[in-house]
Amino acid sequence: MKVVVKRKENPVSVSIDTEYIKLQDAMKLANAVYSGGEAKVLIQEGQVTVNGEACTMRGKKLYPGDRFGFQNQTYLITARS
């Protein structure tokens, strides 16, 4: 019998005023990285996930409801009201 354990996820909210935000910009806005250059390298190395899948496109557009993950932390894109 296989047991699957899901850990409770507490995503960090990243609020945006626009329709979408690019992945590398979202990482900077969330203070997950110090610079866009750092984000670029980490994304290209496959260290970042978008909606649960590895993503190597730094210009990937994220919309409210999308999630990205980095270093065991999940970030949730939300629309600022």
N, C-alpha and C positions, 0 to 999 in steps of 0.2 A: 504494500500500500504506500502510495506516494503522498506526502504531506506538503502542501504549499503554504508557506507563511508569508503573509503580506504585512509589511510594516506600515504603520499609520503615517501618512504623509501630511506634512504641514508646509504647503508651498508659501514662498515669499511673494507677496503681491507686487507687481510692477505695473503701475498705472500709466496709461498713455492718453494724450489728447488727440492723437491722429488716428486715421483708419488702421494703420499698421505700423510696425517698427521692424527694422532689420535686426537680425540676430545679434550681430556684433554691437550694435547700438543698445540693444536691450541688456546685454551683458554689462556694458558700461553704466547704464542707467541704474541697474540693480546693484552696482558696486561689487560685482562678482570678479571683475578684473580692474587693473589700474589704467589700462590704455586700450585703444582700438587695435594697436599693433599686437598686444598680448592676446586679445580676443581672436584676432586673425589666425595666429599661430595655433592656438588651442583648438579652434574650430577645424582648421585644416588637418590637424593631427587626429581628429575624430574623438576628441575628449568631451564633446558637448552633444547632448541629445535634444531632439525636438519631438514632442509628443511621444516619447518613449523609444525613438529610433535615432541611431547615430546620424549626425548631420555634418557634412563638410562644406556646406555653402554658407559663407559668412554673410552674404546678402539675402539669405532666406527671410521672407516676409512673415512676421508673426502678427496674428490678429487676436483681439480679445478672446479668451478661452483657450488659446494655445499655451503650452507649457514647454519650458526648456530646463534641462538639468545639467549641472556641472558640480563636480566634487561632492557628490552625495547630497546635494541640495537641489530642490525643485523650485522653479520660479513660475508664477502664473501671470500671464498678461491680462490686465483688466482695463476697461474703459473708464477714464476719469469722468465723474458726473458733475 
